[in-house]
Amino acid sequence: MSKAKKSTSEAKGPAGVKSAIRVFKVLELFDQLRVPLTVSDISRELDLPLSSTLMLLRSMTEHGYLTNEETRKCYFPTPRLSELTSWVDFTATGVENVTFLLDDLSRATGETIVLAAEQSLEVVFLRILPSKHPLSLSIEVGNRTPIESSAVGLAAMSAKSDDELHALFERLADSPGRALSDTDKKKLLRTVRKTRKQGVAIGYGLMSPDIGAIAAPLPAGRSNVTYVVSIGGPRNRIADNEATITAALKKHIAKLEKARRVS
């Protein structure tokens, strides 16, 4: 890796300008290297103080622009960044396909469509296409939900091996109030295995008593972070259309997998 030099404008500008320039420097570094990076990697490459780099990356992660692979302590950009500029240049095949996937699912189901990413022991919502129905699922970009108690979380966990799931259970045990009993672990493991087998996670009343959701993981990308697409709405309406929604989700993700293999 070649170390980037501080710009004159960063060295002499006000603190707010320095922070803004550093954000762009981080994004340019990811564009150059296109691999997950640790705080130390970024600090070294950009010649920034380690503490300042950590604060910057945490802020970018908190706002949904980066994901943090906690087990490897690596950061990687999220599709939210591409969404900000996709109207300028729409040639990145992978991003284009994900965007079309969300739009197609919105038209096919009429329900709220969510793009989410695994974030430590939670799942963070990165993009939301609202339903046209008067009564619908209402969530906001940046909201988070525990990975062990939601359809999006189950979908994210279904992309993991059993060994990785057991490691996740151990991490939950170290999180206040989230340790699982042996019975809960066995039940959750069975549910994740079922999700893995059927290709989608189906949940009713997990995030809210009146909400239903059907979710599936997206094909693996350059980052080890798992991305998930979820279709959610009022419990009864999702249940009544479960088969149709499930078929649409599987069909469109299969198309995405095929497109990525070709590219």
Beta strands, then each sheet from edge to edge (+ up, - down):
strand 1: 37-38
strand 2: 66-69
strand 3: 74-77
strand 4: 112-119
strand 5: 122-129
strand 6: 144-146
strand 7: 201-204
strand 8: 211-217
strand 9: 227-234
sheet 1: 1+ 3- 2+
sheet 2: 6+ 5- 4+ 9- 8+ 7-
end
